[in-house]
Amino acid sequence: MNDQFIFCTTVIGNESLLKEEIRLYFPDLTLSFSGKGLVTFKNKGEKIDERILADKSPVFALRSGIHILKTDEDLLLDDLAKVTDLIAREKFGVHYFNIKGEPFSLVGEEKLASTYSQLNNRARPYEYIVNVIEISPGKFWIGLSFVTNATNPYPNGNTEIVLPPNAPSRAYLKIAEADKIFNLNLNFNDLVIEYGSAPGGATTYLLDKGLKVVGVDPALMDESCANNPNFKHLQIPVQDLSQEKLPDAPVQLVTVDLNLNPKQSLKEVLRLTKKHAHDIRGILFTIKIVNEFHLQKMGEYKKLFIDFGAREVIEMQLSSHKKEYLIYAKF
Ligand SMILES: C[S@@+](CC[C@H](N)C(=O)[O-])C[C@H]1O[C@@H](n2cnc3c(N)ncnc32)[C@H](O)[C@@H]1O
């Protein structure tokens, strides 16, 4: 029996979180290779297929799947054809990415794009993705994954959103990516409460979309947000805030990006969000892994949202994340 290898790509710098998550939740997998942004594991248990893996995909993997083969520029198209033959009867897409986010070797990309018209399209749920991962110039690993609605649909999670020059912080990217991935259906005039709003990256994204934002943060907001008539600043630490200070009008979205340990931020935000439990459509909650111990609590954190009444809870690492992941609770 051939050994089976599972590949996981991750945000560069989050490899240790991914390995710890695998150690905790996938006891049959043992570390095989670890490089920047890519970790592989040997499966010592029963063989699994892409669909099973997709159902319980590691949160700290931007993409995970079954490693199929290694190849190089000359053999790439032939080897890729062997892999696509395996799933010829199924719907599939092809994602091609450089593991370090470096420019692709152009020759390879042109050949690929002319052979596979669907190259790097947004993945759709319930299709396969053949991942062509450029490891170093001219060297590729090919892996097969399956897409669910909890899979980041972009090649290696790269939404290609560029930080605009007016954004006061890189946190703009987190909400912009979440909107592109989940289509948050943000409507003009929707009201959002943002916990941990300073200096205002995410606020800028929401205000630019015509939304109204109440930002909770003891720190100062960038002037562009502070002076916007659609923005109100509650300059109070979340633990000192009472429901009475929050708007009485219906709130459609709550976003959370607090530099606090998850236990405390979850407790305070869910306490306050009870005020709008009947009208919110979603909570976007960034869980900061301030200590790897919190990885043991991921299930508990997810359950808090189910108990709060969410109809679906998705956990996902975004490419703009550092030591953190997103919980998106839909109501
Ligand atoms: C990652 S930053 C938020 C970035 C912001 N969302 C943006 O888009 O620019 C985390 C924020 O949490 C805030 N914070 C830390 N402790 C807090 C607390 N107890 N209550 C409210 N905000 C807090 C910090 O002041 C900081 O501005």
The ligand as an ORCA input file, in Angstrom:
! r2SCAN-3c Opt
* xyz 0 1
  C      -6.158     44.856     15.344
  S      -6.619     46.388     16.056
  C      -8.113     46.752     15.209
  C      -7.928     47.179     13.799
  C      -9.162     47.860     13.257
  N     -10.301     46.932     13.166
  C      -8.920     48.451     11.904
  O      -9.582     48.026     10.962
  O      -8.088     49.372     11.793
  C      -7.178     45.935     17.641
  C      -7.842     47.041     18.404
  O      -8.377     46.490     19.617
  C      -8.446     47.565     20.518
  N      -8.685     47.087     21.879
  C      -7.821     46.451     22.697
  N      -8.423     46.195     23.883
  C      -9.687     46.690     23.800
  C     -10.784     46.722     24.693
  N     -10.685     46.210     25.919
  N     -11.941     47.296     24.267
  C     -12.047     47.813     23.025
  N     -11.015     47.809     22.136
  C      -9.857     47.253     22.519
  C      -7.105     48.256     20.346
  O      -7.157     49.592     20.840
  C      -6.908     48.172     18.827
  O      -7.260     49.373     18.206
*
